[in-house]
Amino acid sequence: MCAQTKVIRAAGSGKYKCPSKKKCPTNVRPRADYLQAALHIVATPIGNEGDLSPRALDVLRSAHIIAAEDTRRTGVLLKTHAIDAKLIAYHDHNEERAAKIVCAAIQRGEGAALVCDAGTPGVSDPGYRLVRMAQDLGIEVVPVPGPCAAIVALSGSGIASDRFFFEGFLPAKPRARRDRIEALRAYPHSLIFYEAPHRFADTLLEMVEVFGGEREAALARELTKTYETIRRTSLAELSDWVSGDPDQQKGEIVLIVSPAKVGERQLLGNEELLLLTTLAEYVPAREAAKLVSSVTGFKTSSLYDIIVAQRET
């Protein structure tokens, strides 16, 4: 009895006649027909292939259709594990059309999986839009957890992890990037950034100027890979180190920045001020101040004073 026959019978799906006369490899589990007709959100390794969970591998092997951000990269993973599911591209430029194809397949009773280049789908990629479409159509969504670069980096950074804000990629254009960094200057929780290698050195320099060189930060680069690097130090020292070592400007980069100190939080940024003044137009001043305080960490009394002062001008 070949491996595929054993899998199908073990799943309780009845008799199965192998369509191939060739002997099946005993160490390969072919796609089975019993995967739940749902959208499975499958996390894949961010570097070390050993981080692909047994459950994730089972889902991918059983899927009829797999939507991937980069079919070439995912294709290598599937080939490694002898997975022959239909592979389609799902990215920013074709998301609506691809999402309809995936949802139609599920409605026909097929099992589908969504993966990204590496890590957990939906984090800094358009995966959430497919999830929303599936939900709106009444399709069940099944997360299959696994690696996520942001969480892996935070866990090994040594920086406060009780509360954090995931920013992801900063804007590519210098002015927009600078404005966003300034908006995050006084944020009271740890900040998590993804950054492209060719912009990393410039981003660090701008953070030194805006956050201050003494602010603590951690670089987590090439996580789970051969040249994995995790270093925690001040932003100024980190910037000097990265600028002086081109190797630190390569690969997948995650940057963790420590929370703003109490004194820094008194500097209300433009976005916080806009949020405060907008809320104050719809709810009482004290309630607006309390709500913004819970999000930003600013003192409620100070925020209330700002609202009153603006109304008096």
N, C-alpha and C positions, 0 to 999 in steps of 0.2 A: 504493500500500500504506500503510495507516495505521500509526501508531506502535505500537499494541498488537500488530498482526500481526508487525511487525519484531522486537519484543521476544521474542515467543513462539518465532518461528523461530530467532532468534539463540541461544536457550537450548537448541535442539535438541529441542524437544518436538513437532516434526512440523507438519502443516498446521493452520492456524487460520482459521476463518471469523468475521469480525467480526459480532456480533449486531446492531450498530447500523448504520443506513443513513446516519447523519449523519457528516460528516467529523470525524475525531478531531483535536484540537489537536496540532500537531507538537511542541510544547514540553512536553507532559505525558506522563509514562510511567504508563499504567494498571497496575493490579494484575496481576501475572503469576501463573501457576499452578505455578511451579516452585520456590517457596520451600520449603526443607527443612521437613518435618513435625517441628518441634522448638519448644521455648520459647526465644525470642530475648529477651534482656535488653537493651533499647535505651536508651542514654543520650541525653537530649535537651538542648537549650540551656538554660542558667540565666538567659539574658537576651538575648544577641546571637544572632539567628537564623542568622548565618553560621557558628556553631559546630556546626551539625548536619552530621555527617560524611556524605560520599557513601554510605558503606556503610550507615549508619543509615537514610538516606532510601530506599535501595533495599529494605531489609528492611521498612520501614513500607509502602512502595508495594506490596510483594508479599504482605504478610500478609493472611490471610483474617479474622483476629480480633485486636483490639488491646485489652488490658486496661490501664486508666488509673486513676490515683488520683482525678483530677478530669476527668470527661469534657468539661466545658465548656472548660476550659483546653486540654486536648489536642485538642479538636474544632477550636479555632482553628488550631492547628499543622497538623492534617490538611487543613483547608480551604485553607490557604495553599498547600499542595503538591498539591492535587487528589487526596487519598487517600480512597478510599471503603470502606475495610475496615469490618467490623462492630466497633463500639466499645462496650465494656462497662465498668462501674465496678468497680474493685477497690480496697477500702479496709478500714479496721479493722472496720467494721460489717457487712461482707458477704463477708469474705475467703474463708471456707470454701466458700460456695455459688458464688462467682465463680471460685474456683480449680478447682472440679469442672467448670464449664462450659468453661473454657480447656483443661483436660487432656483432656476428652472430645473437643473439637474437634481437638486434635493427634492423638489416637488414631484419629480418622476420616481422618487423612492431611492435615489442614490445617496451614498455617504460622501460628504465633501469636507475638505480641510483647507484652512487658510494658514499660510506661513509667510514670514518676511525674510529678508536677507539673513538675519541672525537675531536670535533672541525672541521676545514676545511680540506678536503682531498687535498693531494698534497703538504702539508707543512710538511717537514721531514718524508715523506712516499712515496712509489712508485706510487702514484696515477697519477702523470703526465705522466707516460708511457702509461697508458690506454687512457688518453686524446690524446696523440700523435697518437696512433694507430687509434683511432676513427676519428681524423681529417684527417689522411692519407687515410682513407677509404671513406671520404666524409660524415661522420656522424656528425650531428650537436651536439655541446657541449653546455649545458645550465647550467651555475653556479647558484646555489641557496644559496645565502650568509647567513652567520650566525656567530657563535662564532669562535674565533681563539685565542688560549692562548697567543701567542706572542703579538698580538695587545691589548688584554684585559690587559695584564701585563703592557705594555708600557703606556696605557692610565691612569693607576692608580699609576704609579711609581713616578711621579714628576720629572723625568729626561727628558732632551730635546728630543722632539719627532718630530721636524721639518725635521730632516734627521736621518736615522738609518740604521744599517746593521744587517740583520738576519743571524747569524751563525748557529743556530740550535744546534745539539749535537756535542760536541767536540770529537776527537778520544778517544777510550777507553784505548789504551795503553799509559802509562805515558810519554814516550819520545815524541811520536807523539803529545800528548795533549800539552805538554810543548812547542814544536816547534810552534804549531798553536797559542797558546796564545802570544808567542813572536812576531809572524808575525802580530798580531792585536794590538800590544802595542801602536803604534803611530796613529791609525786610528782616523780621525777627527770627526766621527759621533758616536752616541750612539750605543752600541752593545747589541744584544739580543741573549741569550743562552738558550737552553734547557739542563737539566742535570739529569742524573740518581741519585736517592737518595744515593746509596752506594758510589758514586764518588764525591758527592757535596762538602764535607768538604775538600778533597784533592785539588779539583779544586780551591776553594777559597784561599787556602794557596798558590798555585802556582800563582794565580792572584795578591795576595799581593806582592809576590816576583818580579813579572815581571812588573805589572802596577804601583805598589806602594801602600802602605797601605792607603794613604790619598785620593786615587781616589774614587769618590762617586759611589755607586751602590745601586740597589734595589732588594730585594728578593720578588718574588711573588709566593706563594705556595698554592696549593689546591684551586685555583681560583673558585669562585662561589659555593664552597662546605662548609660544616659545619665549618671546621677549616681553612678557608681562612686566609692567612697571607700576608700582604704587609708591608715591612719595608725598608725605605731608610736611609742609613748611609754610613760611609766610608767602604772600603773593609776590612780594618783591624778590625774594630768593628763588621762588619758583620761576618767575619771569626771566631772571638772569640765567638760570640753569637751562631753561628751554631755548632761549635765544643763543646760548653758547654751544648747544649740542643739537645739531640738525636731526639726529636720530629720535629725539623726543618730539619731533614734529611729524612723525609718521604713524600710520596705522589708525586704529579706532581709539578715539580719545573721549574720556569722561572727566569733567572737572567738578569737584565738590568745593564750595566756598562756605565757610563757617557763618553762623548768624551774625547780624549786626550787633554791636555792643549797645548798651543802653543809651549812651550819649549820641551814638549815630542815629538811633531811632527817632530822636527829636527832630531830625531833618525830614520834614514831610515832602515827599516827591510829588511830581506833577500828576501822576496817575492816582495816587492816594487822595490828593486834594480834589481832583475831579470827581472821584467816587464819593467823597465826603459831601461836596457841595450839591451833587446830583441827588443823593439820598435825602439831603435836608430839604429839598423841594417837595418831597412826597411824604415824609414822616417827620415827627417832632424832632427838634434839634438834639435832645439828649439821646433819643433812640438811634438817630443817625450816627452820633458819636460813639455809642456803645457798639453798634454793628461794625463800624470801621475799625474800632479798637480790637475787636475779636479777630479780625482778619490780619491787621498790620502790626499789632503790639503796641501802638501808640497809646498814651494815657487818654482815657475817656474825657477827663476834665480839660486836657489841652485841646483835644479835638472840638469839644463843645465851645471853648473860648474862640477858636478859629471861626466857627460858624457864626457866633454872635458878632465878632469883629467884622466879618464880611457883610452882615446884614446892616451894620451901622454905617458902613461906608457908602 
